[in-house]
Amino acid sequence: MANKSFPDECCQCGMCCLSMTCEIGQRVFNIPEDELCHALVFESNVAVCRLAPYAVPVGDGCCIKARIFICGVEYQFASLPIPFKKMAASQVRNKSLLLIAKGVVK
C-alpha cells in the first residue's frame, strides 16, 4: 500500500531497517541508529518488524530516501521495481550478517 507521503509501494524488502534503526527500535533496545535492530527478522525474504504490531508503522509505502546508481544512471531506490529492491536488500542483509559474524559490527 502507498500513500501521499510515500507514493511508491512498500514491498517489505527491509532496506529502510537495514539502513538505520528507527527511533522506536533505538529506544526499546537502547541501541544507536547504526546498529542492526533486534526487532528486524526475515521470513522467506520478507522483512518483518517484531515491533510493528505495537508501535512501528509498516507498509505505508517505501520510505527510504536513497539513490542507487546502475551503469552510471541515478535512480531513487523507492521507485525501483520490487524485484530490484528485494535483491539490493538481500545483498545488504548478507553483508551485514557477514560483518556481524566476523565481529566487525554488532
Backbone torsions as a table, in degrees:
resi	resn	phi	psi	omega
1	MET	NA	142.6	178.0
2	ALA	-124.2	162.6	177.1
3	ASN	-141.0	-175.8	-177.7
4	LYS	-62.4	-37.1	179.9
5	SER	-68.9	-38.0	-178.7
6	PHE	-128.9	88.6	-173.4
7	PRO	-70.6	-18.0	179.6
8	ASP	-93.6	138.4	-175.0
9	GLU	-62.9	140.2	172.7
10	CYS	-77.8	129.1	179.2
11	CYS	-111.3	9.9	-179.5
12	GLN	54.3	43.5	177.1
13	CYS	-77.6	-25.6	178.0
14	GLY	90.5	1.2	-176.7
15	MET	-59.7	-38.8	-179.3
16	CYS	-62.1	-44.0	-179.3
17	CYS	-72.6	-31.7	176.5
18	LEU	-70.7	-29.8	-178.6
19	SER	-73.7	-39.9	177.5
20	MET	-163.1	148.9	177.1
21	THR	-80.2	133.0	-179.2
22	CYS	-67.2	166.0	-178.5
23	GLU	-59.4	-36.2	179.9
24	ILE	-65.6	-46.6	177.6
25	GLY	-61.7	-38.3	178.4
26	GLN	-61.6	-43.4	-178.3
27	ARG	-71.5	-45.5	-176.7
28	VAL	-63.3	-43.1	-175.3
29	PHE	-100.8	0.2	-179.6
30	ASN	52.6	53.4	-179.1
31	ILE	-128.1	157.2	176.5
32	PRO	-77.0	165.0	-177.0
33	GLU	-64.9	-22.4	-178.9
34	ASP	-91.1	4.4	174.4
35	GLU	-95.1	139.9	-179.1
36	LEU	-62.0	129.6	-175.9
37	CYS	-68.1	136.2	-179.7
38	HIS	-74.0	-13.9	-179.9
39	ALA	-87.6	-11.6	-177.9
40	LEU	-84.0	121.6	175.0
41	VAL	-132.3	161.1	178.1
42	PHE	-121.7	128.8	176.9
43	GLU	-120.3	111.1	-177.6
44	SER	52.4	48.3	177.6
45	ASN	67.0	17.7	176.2
46	VAL	-113.3	125.7	179.7
47	ALA	-72.4	134.0	178.8
48	VAL	-130.4	130.1	176.7
49	CYS	-100.5	120.5	179.5
50	ARG	-68.4	-16.6	177.7
51	LEU	-88.8	-12.6	-174.2
52	ALA	-54.9	-42.4	-178.9
53	PRO	-65.0	-17.6	-174.1
54	TYR	-105.4	-41.0	-170.6
55	ALA	-147.7	-22.1	-172.2
56	VAL	-97.8	123.7	176.9
57	PRO	-74.0	118.4	-179.1
58	VAL	-121.8	139.1	175.5
59	GLY	89.2	11.5	179.0
60	ASP	-78.7	-2.8	-177.5
61	GLY	131.0	164.0	-179.2
62	CYS	-71.6	114.1	-172.8
63	CYS	-96.9	-7.7	-173.2
64	ILE	-72.7	132.0	178.7
65	LYS	-106.2	72.7	-178.4
66	ALA	-129.6	155.7	174.5
67	ARG	-117.0	154.7	-178.8
68	ILE	-134.4	144.8	180.0
69	PHE	-112.4	126.9	177.8
70	ILE	-125.6	116.2	-178.1
71	CYS	52.8	40.9	176.8
72	GLY	79.3	1.5	179.3
73	VAL	-103.4	132.3	-179.2
74	GLU	-86.5	133.5	176.2
75	TYR	-129.7	151.0	171.4
76	GLN	-81.9	128.8	-177.2
77	PHE	-53.8	-44.6	-175.9
78	ALA	-59.5	-29.0	-176.2
79	SER	-91.5	0.3	178.3
80	LEU	-68.2	154.4	173.3
81	PRO	-61.2	146.5	-175.9
82	ILE	-52.1	-44.2	179.7
83	PRO	-59.3	-35.4	178.0
84	PHE	-68.2	-40.3	178.6
85	LYS	-62.0	-45.2	-178.7
86	LYS	-64.9	-38.9	179.5
87	MET	-66.1	-45.1	179.6
88	ALA	-62.6	-44.3	179.5
89	ALA	-63.9	-38.6	179.1
90	SER	-62.9	-40.9	178.8
91	GLN	-65.7	-42.1	178.5
92	VAL	-65.3	-42.2	180.0
93	ARG	-61.7	-45.4	-179.6
94	ASN	-63.0	-39.6	178.0
95	LYS	-66.4	-41.6	179.0
96	SER	-61.9	-44.4	-180.0
97	LEU	-63.9	-37.2	178.2
98	LEU	-65.2	-44.1	179.0
99	LEU	-65.6	-36.1	176.5
100	ILE	-65.7	-45.1	-179.7
101	ALA	-61.3	-34.0	179.8
102	LYS	-82.1	-5.7	179.9
103	GLY	78.6	13.5	-179.0
104	VAL	-74.7	-38.5	177.4
105	VAL	-132.9	164.7	177.5
106	LYS	-87.0	NA	NA
